[in-house]
């Protein structure tokens, strides 16, 4: 099943989309990656979802990526005597260690790490930014803060600290348990939440030990400051606009989205744009015009993937949401301005033979109007390099490893096919022509360009290009 677009679609699974029938429909409608949100998914349910996705993969005969999104550290205040309070502008709220029920003047903050990290002048955001406080005084036992924007505040609401780096690991005990479980299942991508600094990524990489690729969600101001270092350590990033829009002024988020997409593209790392892309489709069968433009902007920028969250997890129209996103991406990629916009951001290849080969394959395919670029990739690196070029032509990524095919299902423009390793150069060319023909990418008489490494089967040794004609039955002319 070959998609008619280059951008990929991530669909979050939940109560509205946990059955085999719905997951099949989501895949057929265009979902390339399924996200399991571990914040809301017990281990037994995660196992069932994993097995169901793999059953769909087996039936459809195409690698499907699974992203397990870890919850990360959730910071919350304590409880109030009456279940909540009304905070007035100008009043002072004290946050302390006292576990007695709070009132309009004080409340417990059960996170001792925060007390030593904040400073006077720092901002505290409560309840997804609805309540805004400014720290006026602090000690190791209490924080006094002035109410800048007040309102109703209920028990156990979240607290965010956009100006403060809190000495907390991005991996909580729950995350470690969840990570062990999903790694044992065999998920392809791990979503790392609330990353503050590069060390958080290094810690996660040590724990995963290469069993899954790491996608860092950029949703903290400190992560934006460390963006280049985080991208270097991560396998992919996600522009998590929900929490980012809470901790930073909303008007900054669109510009940051563009900056992050371009930074990831320069580094050759996949980038996903997420949060509220088709939010109205949680209840409505069609999106708003603004939402359509939002999705289109991410596609125009060359994002590897666009993601649905509540729309597919708990929405009333999950399949329609995926189908709508698929149609938008197809339309954008056919727009006469698309090529000029996306290729204006192309960066020069790195001074390595593998990058030079990938750049040359794109140039030759465009110049000779070839049917496709076919790359052999064992570890996935060659596929990533081919996608980094954002070629006009479809890239068929041939790999003998199902794990590689699944991870690359997230990557822009790659049509992944599992095949045995070639035994010789002739077999390599024959196999590439036959698969391009069978997948409906090339017809008899058309030409393809093949990139591979010699000696065959050597990871990271891409050093060869070959142009071949496709025969009447998919053989080599």
C-alpha positions as CSV (number, residue, x, y, z in Angstrom):
1,X,0.0,0.0,0.0
2,X,1.8,3.1,-1.3
3,X,0.8,6.5,0.1
4,X,0.1,9.4,-2.3
5,X,2.0,11.8,-0.1
6,X,5.5,12.3,1.5
7,X,4.5,13.6,4.9
8,X,3.5,10.9,7.4
9,X,0.6,10.8,9.8
10,X,0.7,9.8,13.5
11,X,-2.6,8.8,15.1
12,X,-2.9,8.5,18.9
13,X,-4.9,5.5,20.1
14,X,-7.4,5.6,22.9
15,X,-11.0,4.7,23.9
16,X,-12.3,5.8,20.5
17,X,-9.7,3.8,18.5
18,X,-8.6,0.7,20.4
19,X,-10.4,-2.0,18.5
20,X,-9.0,-4.0,15.6
21,X,-11.6,-2.7,13.2
22,X,-10.9,1.0,14.0
23,X,-7.1,0.6,13.9
24,X,-7.5,-1.1,10.5
25,X,-9.6,1.8,9.3
26,X,-7.2,4.3,10.6
27,X,-4.3,2.7,8.8
28,X,-6.3,2.4,5.5
29,X,-7.3,6.1,5.9
30,X,-3.6,7.1,6.1
31,X,-2.1,6.5,9.5
32,X,1.6,5.5,9.3
33,X,2.5,5.6,13.0
34,X,0.3,4.7,16.0
35,X,1.0,6.5,19.3
36,X,0.3,4.9,22.6
37,X,0.0,7.5,25.3
38,X,1.4,5.9,28.5
39,X,-0.1,8.7,30.6
40,X,-3.5,7.0,30.1
41,X,-2.7,3.5,29.1
42,X,-2.1,0.6,31.7
43,X,0.4,-2.0,30.7
44,X,-2.2,-4.7,29.9
45,X,-4.0,-2.3,27.5
46,X,-0.6,-1.3,25.9
47,X,0.1,-5.0,25.3
48,X,-3.3,-5.4,23.6
49,X,-2.8,-2.3,21.4
50,X,0.7,-3.4,20.4
51,X,-0.5,-6.9,19.4
52,X,-3.5,-5.4,17.5
53,X,-1.2,-3.0,15.5
54,X,1.2,-5.9,14.7
55,X,-1.8,-7.9,13.4
56,X,-2.8,-5.1,11.1
57,X,0.8,-4.8,10.0
58,X,0.9,-8.5,9.2
59,X,-2.4,-8.3,7.3
60,X,-1.5,-5.2,5.3
61,X,2.1,-6.2,4.6
62,X,3.6,-2.8,5.3
63,X,5.8,-1.8,8.3
64,X,4.0,0.3,10.9
65,X,5.8,2.4,13.5
66,X,4.6,2.4,17.1
67,X,5.4,5.4,19.3
68,X,5.1,4.9,23.1
69,X,4.8,8.3,24.7
70,X,6.1,8.4,28.3
71,X,4.3,10.7,30.7
72,X,7.3,12.4,32.2
73,X,7.3,14.4,35.5
74,X,3.9,15.9,36.3
75,X,4.2,18.7,38.8
76,X,1.0,19.4,40.8
77,X,-0.1,21.4,43.8
78,X,-1.9,19.8,46.8
79,X,-5.5,20.0,47.8
80,X,-7.7,22.7,49.3
81,X,-10.1,22.6,52.2
82,X,-13.1,23.3,50.1
83,X,-11.9,21.6,46.9
84,X,-10.7,24.9,45.4
85,X,-10.2,28.6,45.9
86,X,-10.7,31.9,44.1
87,X,-7.4,33.7,43.7
88,X,-7.6,37.5,43.3
89,X,-5.1,39.7,41.5
90,X,-2.5,41.2,43.9
91,X,-3.0,38.6,46.6
92,X,-0.2,36.4,47.8
93,X,-0.3,32.6,47.7
94,X,2.3,30.7,49.7
95,X,3.4,27.2,48.5
96,X,5.0,25.1,51.2
97,X,5.7,21.6,52.5
98,X,2.7,21.5,54.9
99,X,0.4,18.6,54.0
100,X,-2.7,20.2,55.6
101,X,-5.5,21.2,53.3
102,X,-4.9,24.6,51.7
103,X,-6.9,27.8,51.5
104,X,-6.8,31.1,49.6
105,X,-3.5,32.0,51.2
106,X,-1.4,28.8,51.1
107,X,-1.3,25.3,49.6
108,X,1.0,22.4,49.7
109,X,3.6,21.9,46.9
110,X,4.8,18.3,47.2
111,X,7.9,18.8,45.1
112,X,10.9,19.7,47.3
113,X,13.2,20.1,44.3
114,X,11.3,23.3,43.2
115,X,12.0,25.2,46.4
116,X,15.7,25.3,45.9
117,X,15.4,26.0,42.2
118,X,13.1,29.1,42.0
119,X,14.2,32.7,42.5
120,X,12.4,35.9,43.1
121,X,10.9,37.2,39.8
122,X,10.3,33.7,38.4
123,X,6.9,32.9,36.9
124,X,4.7,30.1,38.2
125,X,1.8,28.9,36.0
126,X,-1.0,26.9,37.4
127,X,-3.8,25.0,35.7
128,X,-2.3,25.1,32.2
129,X,-1.4,28.7,32.5
130,X,-4.8,30.0,33.5
131,X,-3.3,31.2,36.8
132,X,-0.2,33.3,36.7
133,X,2.0,34.0,39.8
134,X,5.3,35.8,40.3
135,X,7.7,34.7,43.0
136,X,8.3,37.4,45.5
137,X,10.2,35.5,48.2
138,X,11.5,31.9,48.6
139,X,13.3,29.6,50.9
140,X,14.0,25.9,51.2
141,X,10.5,25.5,52.9
142,X,8.2,28.0,51.2
143,X,7.6,30.1,48.2
144,X,5.6,33.3,48.3
145,X,4.1,34.4,45.0
146,X,2.0,37.4,43.9
147,X,-1.2,36.6,41.8
148,X,-0.8,38.3,38.4
149,X,-3.8,36.6,36.7
150,X,-6.3,35.1,39.1
151,X,-9.3,32.8,38.9
152,X,-10.7,29.6,40.2
153,X,-8.0,27.0,41.2
154,X,-9.0,23.5,42.1
155,X,-7.2,20.6,43.8
156,X,-4.2,18.9,42.2
157,X,-3.8,21.2,39.3
158,X,-0.5,21.3,37.4
159,X,2.2,23.8,38.0
160,X,4.7,24.9,35.3
161,X,7.9,26.9,35.8
162,X,8.9,28.4,32.5
163,X,11.8,30.5,34.0
164,X,13.2,27.7,36.1
165,X,15.3,24.5,35.5
166,X,14.1,22.1,38.1
167,X,16.6,19.4,39.1
168,X,14.3,16.6,38.1
169,X,15.0,13.7,35.8
170,X,12.7,13.5,32.7
171,X,12.3,9.8,33.7
172,X,10.1,9.2,36.8
173,X,9.7,5.8,38.5
174,X,6.5,5.3,36.5
175,X,8.3,6.2,33.3
176,X,11.0,3.6,34.0
177,X,8.4,0.9,34.6
178,X,6.5,1.9,31.4
179,X,9.7,2.0,29.5
180,X,10.7,-1.5,30.5
181,X,7.3,-2.8,29.5
182,X,7.1,-1.1,26.1
183,X,10.7,-2.0,25.2
184,X,9.9,-5.7,26.0
185,X,6.9,-5.4,23.7
186,X,9.1,-4.1,20.9
187,X,7.9,-0.6,20.2
188,X,9.9,1.4,17.7
189,X,9.9,4.9,19.1
190,X,10.0,6.3,22.7
191,X,8.5,9.7,23.3
192,X,10.4,11.6,26.0
193,X,8.3,14.2,27.8
194,X,9.3,17.4,29.6
195,X,12.9,17.3,28.6
196,X,14.8,20.3,30.1
197,X,18.4,19.6,29.1
198,X,20.6,17.3,27.0
199,X,21.4,15.1,30.0
200,X,17.8,14.0,30.1
201,X,18.2,12.6,26.6
202,X,21.5,10.9,27.5
203,X,19.8,9.2,30.5
204,X,17.0,7.9,28.4
205,X,19.4,6.6,25.8
206,X,21.3,4.7,28.5
207,X,18.1,3.1,29.6
208,X,16.8,2.1,26.2
209,X,20.2,0.6,25.1
210,X,19.4,1.0,21.5
211,X,16.2,-1.1,21.6
212,X,14.1,1.8,20.4
213,X,14.6,5.2,18.9
214,X,14.2,8.3,21.1
215,X,11.9,11.1,20.1
216,X,12.3,14.2,22.3
217,X,9.2,16.3,22.8
218,X,10.2,20.0,22.8
219,X,7.8,21.6,25.3
220,X,10.0,23.5,27.8
221,X,11.7,26.8,27.3
222,X,14.9,25.3,28.5
223,X,14.7,22.6,25.9
224,X,14.4,25.4,23.2
225,X,17.5,27.0,24.6
226,X,19.4,23.6,24.3
227,X,17.7,22.7,21.0
228,X,20.8,22.0,18.8
229,X,22.4,19.9,21.5
230,X,19.2,18.0,22.1
231,X,18.7,17.3,18.4
232,X,22.2,16.0,18.2
233,X,21.5,13.4,20.9
234,X,17.9,12.5,19.9
235,X,16.8,10.3,17.0
236,X,13.8,12.7,16.3
237,X,12.0,15.6,17.9
238,X,8.4,16.5,18.4
239,X,7.1,20.1,18.3
240,X,4.8,19.7,21.3
241,X,2.9,22.9,20.9
242,X,0.4,22.3,23.8
243,X,2.7,22.6,26.8
244,X,5.1,24.8,24.8
245,X,2.2,27.3,24.4
246,X,1.6,27.2,28.2
247,X,5.1,27.9,29.2
248,X,5.9,30.5,26.5
249,X,3.9,33.3,25.0
250,X,1.5,31.8,22.4
251,X,2.6,34.3,19.8
252,X,6.1,32.8,19.9
253,X,5.0,29.2,19.1
254,X,4.6,29.5,15.3
255,X,8.0,31.0,14.8
256,X,9.6,28.3,17.1
257,X,7.8,25.6,15.1
258,X,9.4,26.8,11.9
259,X,12.8,27.1,13.6
260,X,12.6,23.6,15.1
261,X,11.5,22.0,11.8
262,X,14.4,23.6,10.0
263,X,16.9,22.7,12.7
264,X,15.8,19.1,12.5
265,X,15.9,19.0,8.8
266,X,19.5,20.4,8.7
267,X,20.5,17.7,11.1
268,X,18.7,15.0,9.1
269,X,16.5,14.0,12.1
270,X,12.8,13.4,11.7
271,X,10.5,16.1,13.2
272,X,6.8,15.7,14.1
273,X,4.4,18.6,14.6
274,X,1.7,17.9,17.2
275,X,-1.2,19.3,19.3
276,X,-4.6,20.6,18.3
277,X,-4.0,20.2,14.6
278,X,-7.6,19.3,13.9
279,X,-9.0,19.9,17.5
280,X,-12.5,20.7,16.4
281,X,-12.9,17.2,14.9
282,X,-13.1,15.8,18.4
283,X,-16.8,16.6,18.0
284,X,-17.3,17.9,14.4
285,X,-17.0,15.8,11.2
286,X,-15.1,18.6,9.5
287,X,-12.3,20.9,10.7
288,X,-12.2,24.7,10.8
289,X,-10.5,26.5,7.9
290,X,-7.8,27.7,10.4
291,X,-7.0,24.1,11.3
292,X,-6.6,23.1,7.7
293,X,-4.2,26.0,7.2
294,X,-2.3,24.9,10.4
295,X,-1.8,21.3,9.0
296,X,-0.9,22.7,5.6
297,X,1.8,25.0,7.1
298,X,3.5,22.0,8.7
299,X,3.5,20.1,5.4
300,X,4.8,23.1,3.5
301,X,7.6,23.4,6.0
302,X,8.7,19.8,5.2
303,X,7.8,18.2,8.6
304,X,8.3,14.5,8.5
305,X,5.0,13.8,10.3
306,X,1.9,15.5,11.5
307,X,0.1,14.1,14.6
308,X,-3.5,13.7,15.8
309,X,-4.0,13.4,19.6
310,X,-7.4,13.6,21.1
311,X,-8.9,13.8,17.6
312,X,-8.2,10.1,17.1
313,X,-7.9,8.9,20.7
314,X,-11.2,10.1,22.2
315,X,-12.9,12.0,19.3
316,X,-16.2,11.1,17.7
317,X,-14.7,11.0,14.2
318,X,-11.2,9.4,14.4
319,X,-11.1,7.8,10.9
320,X,-12.4,11.0,9.3
321,X,-9.7,13.0,11.1
322,X,-7.0,10.8,9.6
323,X,-8.6,10.9,6.2
324,X,-8.9,14.7,6.4
325,X,-5.2,15.1,7.3
326,X,-4.3,12.7,4.5
327,X,-6.3,14.9,2.0
328,X,-4.7,18.1,3.2
329,X,-1.2,16.7,2.9
330,X,-1.8,15.4,-0.6
331,X,-3.2,18.7,-1.8
332,X,-0.3,20.7,-0.3
333,X,2.3,18.5,-2.0
334,X,0.6,19.0,-5.3
335,X,0.5,22.8,-4.9
336,X,2.7,24.6,-7.5
337,X,4.4,26.5,-4.6
338,X,5.3,23.5,-2.6
339,X,8.5,22.5,-4.3
340,X,9.9,26.0,-4.2
341,X,9.1,26.4,-0.5
342,X,10.4,23.0,0.7
343,X,13.5,23.0,-1.5
344,X,14.6,26.5,-0.5
345,X,15.4,25.0,2.9
346,X,17.6,22.2,1.6
347,X,21.0,22.2,3.2
348,X,24.3,21.1,1.7
349,X,25.3,17.5,2.3
350,X,27.9,16.6,5.0
351,X,31.4,15.9,3.6
352,X,31.0,12.1,3.6
353,X,30.7,9.7,0.8
354,X,27.2,8.5,2.0
355,X,25.8,12.1,2.1
356,X,27.4,12.9,-1.3
357,X,25.9,9.7,-2.8
358,X,22.4,10.6,-1.4
359,X,22.6,14.1,-2.8
360,X,23.8,12.8,-6.1
361,X,20.9,10.3,-6.3
362,X,18.4,13.1,-5.8
363,X,20.1,15.3,-8.5
364,X,20.3,12.4,-11.0
365,X,16.7,11.3,-10.4
366,X,15.5,14.9,-11.0
367,X,17.6,15.6,-14.0
368,X,16.8,12.3,-15.8
369,X,13.2,12.3,-14.5
370,X,13.6,8.8,-13.1
371,X,10.7,6.9,-11.6
372,X,12.1,6.4,-8.1
373,X,15.1,6.4,-5.9
374,X,15.7,2.9,-4.3
375,X,18.1,2.7,-1.4
376,X,19.3,-0.3,0.5
377,X,19.5,0.4,4.2
378,X,20.2,-1.9,7.1
379,X,20.5,0.4,10.0
380,X,18.2,3.1,8.5
381,X,20.9,5.7,8.2
382,X,20.9,5.7,4.4
383,X,17.1,6.1,4.4
384,X,17.4,9.1,6.6
385,X,20.0,10.6,4.4
386,X,17.8,10.1,1.3
387,X,14.9,11.7,3.1
388,X,17.0,14.7,4.2
389,X,17.4,15.6,0.6
390,X,13.6,15.9,0.2
391,X,13.7,14.6,-3.4
392,X,10.9,15.1,-5.9
393,X,10.9,11.3,-6.5
394,X,9.6,8.7,-4.1
395,X,12.2,6.9,-2.1
396,X,11.8,3.1,-1.7
397,X,13.8,2.0,1.3
398,X,14.7,-1.6,1.1
399,X,15.8,-3.3,4.3
400,X,16.2,-6.8,5.6
401,X,15.4,-5.7,9.2
402,X,11.8,-5.3,10.2
403,X,12.8,-3.0,13.0
404,X,14.5,-0.6,10.6
405,X,11.4,-0.6,8.3
406,X,9.2,0.2,11.2
407,X,11.3,3.1,12.5
408,X,11.6,4.5,9.0
409,X,7.8,4.5,8.6
410,X,7.9,7.8,10.4
411,X,10.3,9.5,8.0
412,X,9.3,11.8,5.2
413,X,9.0,10.4,1.7
414,X,10.1,6.8,2.5
415,X,8.2,3.8,1.3
416,X,9.6,1.0,3.3
417,X,9.7,-2.6,2.0
418,X,11.2,-5.6,3.7
419,X,13.4,-7.8,1.6
420,X,16.4,-10.1,2.0
421,X,19.9,-8.8,1.6
422,X,21.1,-8.9,-2.0
423,X,23.7,-11.6,-2.7
424,X,25.5,-9.8,-5.5
425,X,25.4,-6.6,-7.5
426,X,23.2,-8.2,-10.2
427,X,20.8,-9.5,-7.5
428,X,20.7,-6.0,-5.9
429,X,19.7,-4.4,-9.2
430,X,17.2,-7.1,-10.1
431,X,15.6,-7.0,-6.7
432,X,15.3,-3.1,-6.8
433,X,13.7,-3.2,-10.2
434,X,11.3,-6.0,-9.3
435,X,10.1,-4.3,-6.1
436,X,9.7,-0.9,-7.8
437,X,7.5,-2.6,-10.4
438,X,5.5,-4.7,-7.9
439,X,4.9,-1.7,-5.6
440,X,3.5,0.3,-8.6
441,X,6.2,2.9,-8.4
442,X,7.8,2.2,-11.8
443,X,6.4,0.7,-15.0
444,X,8.1,-1.2,-17.8
445,X,10.6,0.9,-19.6
446,X,11.1,3.5,-16.9
447,X,14.4,3.9,-15.1
448,X,15.2,4.0,-11.4
449,X,18.4,4.9,-9.5
450,X,19.8,2.6,-6.8
451,X,22.0,3.5,-3.9
452,X,23.8,0.9,-1.9
453,X,27.0,0.1,-0.1
454,X,29.8,-2.2,-1.4
455,X,30.6,-4.6,0.0
456,X,26.9,-5.5,0.4
457,X,25.4,-5.7,3.8
458,X,27.9,-3.4,5.4
459,X,26.0,-0.7,7.5
460,X,27.0,2.9,6.8
461,X,29.0,2.1,3.7
462,X,26.8,3.7,1.1
463,X,29.2,4.4,-1.8
464,X,27.5,3.3,-5.0
465,X,24.9,4.5,-7.5
466,X,23.4,2.5,-10.4
467,X,20.8,3.5,-12.9
468,X,18.7,0.6,-14.2
469,X,15.8,0.1,-16.7
470,X,12.7,-1.8,-15.4
471,X,11.6,-4.6,-17.7
472,X,8.2,-5.9,-18.8
473,X,7.8,-8.1,-15.7
474,X,9.8,-6.0,-13.3
475,X,13.1,-7.5,-14.3
476,X,16.2,-5.6,-15.3
477,X,16.7,-4.7,-18.9
